[in-house]
Amino acid sequence: MPAPAGTKRVKGVSIYRPFIFGSIAKIIDPASRPSNINVDHTHQWTIYVRPCPGHPDLSYFIKKISFKLHETYTNSLRTVEAPPFEVTETGWGEFEVQIKLYFVPEANEKPQTIWHHLKLHPYGEKAEEQREKKEPVVSECYEEVVFNEPVEGFYDLLTSSGGPVGRGKGSKGSKQASMGGKKGGQEERVAELPFNGTYSQKEEGRELDRLGQAIKTVEIMVKEERKKLEEREKILADLRSEEEPIVKAR
């Protein structure tokens, strides 16, 4: 039985589309702070999903993108239906942002979700220098969405955009390029965001730098608290030694 119109898939083909997601944050200058910004907010930030340099706009295959902010924000679920796919806000704390990609109707694919940790403060070896210069804090990642065996209409849309057709054996642009993965004995037919080792390692390095800086900060705080405790114990010991002669005299 033939597949219904618009659902027939191109066998053995996977097409990938790269993009960048991340955030940029900068300190709010007290001298030029707008009056409508919460007095507790220290930073202005933008979280975004953007095409890679030299690549076409993402809107030919992405219909809309939703950003789930921290629940303390009014209307915490922000949906952007046209480029630029980004949300700008102000705040004082870091948190995880859920980013959901919704594809155009021709894709016949389910939405895909990624997560991004909103960073407001610099970390790593040049953190102090960045703080002194009050440079914007940029945190972004490279990612690829892979369409395994896309439906024919969506295949035509993707390949007409001028982006990469696919990877693997077979003639370039061929609908029968050897790209089909298998899972559980069946050919995989869904859009997916695969683990990207190269960029994940870079991000992991940044996180390790951040954790290292946090550990150093905690160690300094512990030393300061120990010093305070020792000083208090000394004062308490002095007070006790002063009270002993008075008790004996009685």
Disulfide bonds with the S-S distance in Angstrom:
none
